[in-house]
Amino acid sequence: MVLGAGEAYGDSVAVLYSDVQDGVDNVLVAADHGQLNILRWGDGNIDADPLFLDPNNRDYRLTENSPCIDAGDPDSPPDPDGTRADMGAFYFHQRDIDFTPDSLAFDTLFAGESRSLTVALANIGRTTLTIRELRLEGFYYSRDVNAPFEIAPDSSRELTVTFAPEESGAFAGSLAIISDDPDEDTLVIPLSGFGKWFEVSAPSDNLPTAIFKLHSPSPNPFNSTTTIRFSVGAQGLAPLRLAVYGLDGKLVSDLLPHSRFQTPNSKFNTVVWNAEGLPAGVYLIRLEAGREVGIAKAVLMK
């Protein structure tokens, strides 16, 4: 390498954060118009094959294992992928995570209901991205994917987050995505949702004075049997159904099938639920009467 011959370097030449074949010994400093140039060999220089993509055809882009990647001047602006500047004219776009949406809002759900939303994780870089860990925090949130897993370049993968409240209240959470993205190894997606107990609803349009109400079972907590009391307002509200579900949404017991009766008492009705043989836990009692729906929680103890 010859520096100074006919080039406007003045009386000194600085070389730093460069890949120079055979290193400093291969740099010849020539006189420029009678003035002796001085070589200033700075920091960060290397002597290694840059591993260009196709130098024989003048394609000087870097390949994945090039020693020039992240080896440029650390004081230079970062490359577009957010990493330290590379040596050379063309930067190498490394593994780079992207995701949509940036938050998940589940709005309001009745206890016993659930809603699922999807997050799309994408690798917009040129090397394989590894998702090392997924950390899900917050009550009543769950996910369908476990880490670790890989995402190939220019590919994406979806994961689903489900919110299934078991009680009334506001529930905040977060999904942290930990990857080997060199400049953004941890991303956090905020989660929000509201749970609501629906024990009393507004009257139906065709029952302006009716009162629909599902009371909490008594006793509660209970052992083996408990009494459920409810009212549906005016006569003739049909169909009617009273059923018990597990927290997973599966039907446990149909206490009052659709065909049982069509016109219950408009004041109070009672049904005894015998939970003998069921495991201890929290169960959801759901009353359906026309367009009205009521849900109450029952705790079975052994």
N, C-alpha and C positions, 0 to 999 in steps of 0.2 A: 504494500500500500504506500503510495507516494502522496504526501501532503505538501502544499505550498507552491508547487510548480504552476505558475500562472494563476493561482487562486488568491483571492483577496482575504487572507487570514491575518495580515499585519505581521507582527514579529512573534506571534505565538499561536499554537494550535492546541485546543483542549479536546481530549477524548474521554468521555465518561458514559457509563451505562450503555455500552456498545458491545456488539459481538464481533470481535476482530480475529480473523484467522491467524494462527500462530502468535497472537498476542502482540505485545509491544515490540518484540524483536522484528516483526514484519512491517513496522512503520518506518518509512524513510522520510525524513524531514528535509526538503530541498530549499535552496535559497530562492527568495522571491524578489526579483529585481535588485539583486546584490545584497539584500538583507537576509540574515540568517534567522529562519523561523525556529521557535522553541516549542518542543512538544510538552504539553502538560497532560500527563497520564493520570486521569482522575479515578474516582471510585466506581465500582459496579461493573467494570469491564469483564467480559468473559471470552474464552476461546473454545467454542463448541459448535458443532454442526447445528445450524438453526432449524433444520428439518422443515424446509419449505415444502409446500404442497407439490409443486411441479416446476422446479427451477429451470429445467431444460426447455420448457415452453414459457418461461418468464412469468410463472405464477408464483409469486413470492409470499403468498399467504402462509401463515403458520399452521402446523398440524398439532394434534392434541398433546404430544409429548415434547414439544419444542422447549428448549431451555430459555427461550426468549420471553415466554409467557410470564407475566408479573415480575419481570426483571428490569423494567425501565426505571427512569428517574422517579423516585417516590414523591418528589416535589411537583411532578407534572400532574395535570388534571387526570382523574381516573378515566379508564376506558368506558365506553357506553354501557357495558354490562356491570359497571360499578366497581370493578376490580382495579388493582394497581396497573399503571400503564405498562404495556408490553414494549419490547424492543421491536423496531422495524416499522415499515410503512403501514402495515395492516394488523390491526389488533385481532386477537383470537377471542371470540365470544364463548365464554365458558358456560358450564351448567348454570342455569338462571331460572329461578322459580317465579311463577306468576300464578295468580288465583283470582277467581270471581265466585260470588260477590265478596265485598270486604266486610260484610256483617250479615248476621242471620236474625231476623225478627219474626217470631212465631205468633205474635199477637195474643189474643185471649182464647183459651181452650177451657172447656168444662173438665173437671176432674174425671178421669177415666177415658178421656179422648186423647188422641195423639196427632201430631203433624210432623211430616218429614220435609226437610229442605236439603238441597244438594250444593256442595262446593266442588268446583272444578279446579284441580291443580294441574298446571302446565309447566313443561320444561321448554323454555324458548331459547336455550343455549345449544351448544354443539357437542356436549359430552353428557353422559348419563347422569341424571340427578337421583340421589338417594334420599328418600324420606326416612329419617332415622327414628323418629318418635312422634306420636300424636298424643297430646295431653288435653283431655277433656275435663273441664271443671264446671261445677254447678249442679244443683239438684234437678233430677228428672230429665237430664239430657243423656243420650246414648249415641253411639256411632256404629257404622256397619263395616268399618275397615280397620285393620290393625297394622302397625308398622313393625319392622321396616319393610319397605318395598321400593322399587326403582321405577323411574319414568325416563323413557328413552328420549333423545333429542327430538324436538318438534312434535312431542306427543303430550297427552294429558290423561288424567285419571280422575274419576269422580268418587267422592265419598259422601255419604248421607248422614245427616245429624237429625235425630228425632227428639222431640219434646213431648213428654207425656206426664203432665202434672197430676199429683195425687191429692192435692189440697189447694186451698185458695191462697193467692198471694202473687207477688212479683218475683220472678226468678231470673237472675242474671248469671251468665256463665261465660266461658271462653273456650276456644279451641286453639291450642298452640301447635304449630307445625314446625318441627325441628328437622332441618335438612343439611346437606353438605354444600349448599349454595355458598360460595366463598365470601360474599359480602352481605348476605341477608339470611343467616342461618336459622333465625327464629321469626316466624310470623304469627301474629295473634289475631284471631277473628272473634269479635265480641258476639255473644248470644243474648237474646232477651225473649222472655215469654211471660204470660200471665195465666194463672190457674184460677178457676172459679167454681165454687159449689153452687149448683142450681137446684135450690130446694123450693123456691117459690117463684113462679113466673107470672107475667101479666095475663089477664084473661084473654081468651080467644076473641076474635072479632064477632063471632056469632054468639058469644056468651059474655055480654058486657058486665054482668053483675056476678059472674061465677068466680069462685076462689079455687085455685088449683094449688095443692100443697102436698109435699112428701116430707113427713117428719123423720127425724133421726130415730132409728130403731131403739127399742128399750127391752132389756138392758143393753148397754153398749159401753165398753166391751162386754162380750157375752161368752158363755160356754154352752155349746150345743144348740140352744134355741133362743130366738129373740122375736119380738113382736114388732111388726111394721105397720104404722098407721098413716093413712093418706086420705085426701079428699080430692074430688075432681069437679066440684061445682054442680052445674045444672044436670038434670037427667038427659040421657040420650047422647052423651059424648062417647064416640066409638071410633075405632077400636081401642081397647084398653089392654096394656101389657105391663106386668111387674116381673122383673127378672134380676138375677144376681150374676155379676161378672167378676172375674179375677182381674188383677192389675194388668195382666197381659192382654186384656180385651176378650178373653174366651168366656163363653157362656158357662156358668156353673149350675144354675137352677132357674127354671122357668116357673115362677110362683103363680102367675096368672096369665095363661096363654090367651091369645086373641079371642079364641072361641069360648072362653070361660063364661063371661057374661058381658052384656053390652051396656047395661044401665046400673052402675053401682050407686050406692047411697051418696047423695050430694054433700052430706056432712062428713062423717068419718067412717072409714072402712079399716078393718084390721086383718092382717095375714100373719100367721106364725111361720117363721122360717126355721126349719130343722136342719142344722148344718152338721149333723152327726156324720162322722167319717171323713170330713174335709180337714185339710191341714190348717193349723193356726196361721193367721195372717190378716191382711186388710182386703176387704171385698167391697165392691161398688153395687149399690142397689139402684136400679134404673126404672123409673115409672114413665110410661108413655101413654098419653091420652089425647088422641087426635093429634094436633100440632104441638101440644105441650109436652115438655120433657123435664123430669126432675131426677136428681142424682143425690144419693146420700151414702156416707161411708159407714161400714160396719167392721168392727175389729173382733175377730174370733180368737179366743184364748183357750189353751189347753191346760 
